[in-house]
Amino acid sequence: MRLEFTADILGLGAVVLVMDGDGTNWAVGEAQVDGPVVTIAVDPDIPVGGYEVRWRVVSGDGHPISDIIPLARPSCSLGIM
């Protein structure tokens, strides 16, 4: 999964979770930061259904930012990393 921001993100404390309704996190490993892009691998066996992408990063000016993005995993391929 790839999250792209409008400015560079600091490489410390970046967290991305892909949570289902039962509280299972389908993200695998650590979030990787490259400039304004944050990536995280997602378990390829993630079932069809609804999810929340919960993320927290530190912006280039040192302020923490976070949000929750609703995500529906359709029955077709997502091109999961």
QUIMOQUI-V6298 format. One record per pair of residues at least 12 apart in sequence whose C-alpha atoms are under 7 Angstrom apart, sorted by sequence separation. I is the first residue (numbers start at 1). J is the second residue. D is the distance in Angstrom with one decimal. If there is no record, write none. Layout:
BEGIN
I | J | D
I | J | D
END
This chain:
BEGIN
28 | 40 | 6.8
29 | 41 | 6.7
55 | 67 | 5.7
27 | 40 | 6.5
28 | 41 | 5.2
54 | 67 | 6.1
55 | 68 | 6.5
27 | 41 | 5.8
28 | 42 | 5.4
54 | 68 | 4.5
16 | 31 | 6.2
27 | 42 | 4.4
28 | 43 | 6.1
53 | 68 | 5.6
54 | 69 | 6.5
15 | 31 | 5.9
26 | 42 | 5.7
27 | 43 | 6.2
52 | 68 | 6.2
53 | 69 | 5.0
14 | 31 | 6.1
26 | 43 | 5.5
52 | 69 | 5.6
53 | 70 | 6.3
52 | 70 | 4.6
53 | 71 | 6.8
51 | 70 | 6.0
52 | 71 | 5.7
26 | 46 | 6.6
51 | 71 | 5.0
50 | 71 | 5.9
51 | 72 | 6.0
11 | 33 | 5.6
50 | 72 | 4.4
49 | 72 | 5.7
50 | 73 | 6.1
9 | 33 | 6.9
16 | 40 | 6.8
49 | 73 | 5.2
48 | 73 | 4.9
49 | 74 | 6.9
9 | 35 | 5.8
48 | 74 | 5.6
8 | 35 | 4.5
9 | 36 | 5.3
48 | 75 | 5.7
8 | 36 | 4.0
7 | 36 | 5.2
6 | 36 | 6.4
20 | 50 | 6.5
21 | 51 | 6.8
5 | 36 | 5.0
20 | 51 | 4.7
4 | 36 | 5.7
5 | 37 | 6.3
19 | 51 | 5.4
20 | 52 | 6.6
4 | 37 | 4.5
18 | 51 | 6.4
19 | 52 | 5.2
3 | 37 | 5.8
4 | 38 | 6.4
18 | 52 | 5.7
19 | 53 | 6.4
2 | 37 | 6.8
3 | 38 | 5.2
18 | 53 | 4.6
2 | 38 | 5.8
3 | 39 | 6.3
17 | 53 | 5.6
18 | 54 | 6.4
44 | 80 | 6.4
2 | 39 | 4.5
16 | 53 | 6.9
17 | 54 | 5.1
1 | 39 | 5.5
2 | 40 | 6.7
16 | 54 | 5.7
17 | 55 | 6.3
42 | 80 | 6.2
1 | 40 | 5.3
16 | 55 | 4.4
42 | 81 | 6.1
1 | 41 | 6.0
15 | 55 | 5.5
16 | 56 | 6.6
41 | 81 | 5.0
1 | 42 | 6.7
15 | 56 | 5.2
14 | 56 | 5.7
15 | 57 | 6.5
14 | 57 | 4.4
13 | 57 | 6.2
14 | 58 | 6.8
13 | 58 | 6.9
9 | 57 | 6.9
10 | 58 | 5.5
9 | 58 | 5.9
10 | 59 | 5.9
9 | 59 | 4.7
10 | 60 | 5.4
8 | 59 | 6.7
9 | 60 | 5.1
8 | 60 | 5.5
1 | 80 | 6.6
1 | 81 | 6.1
END
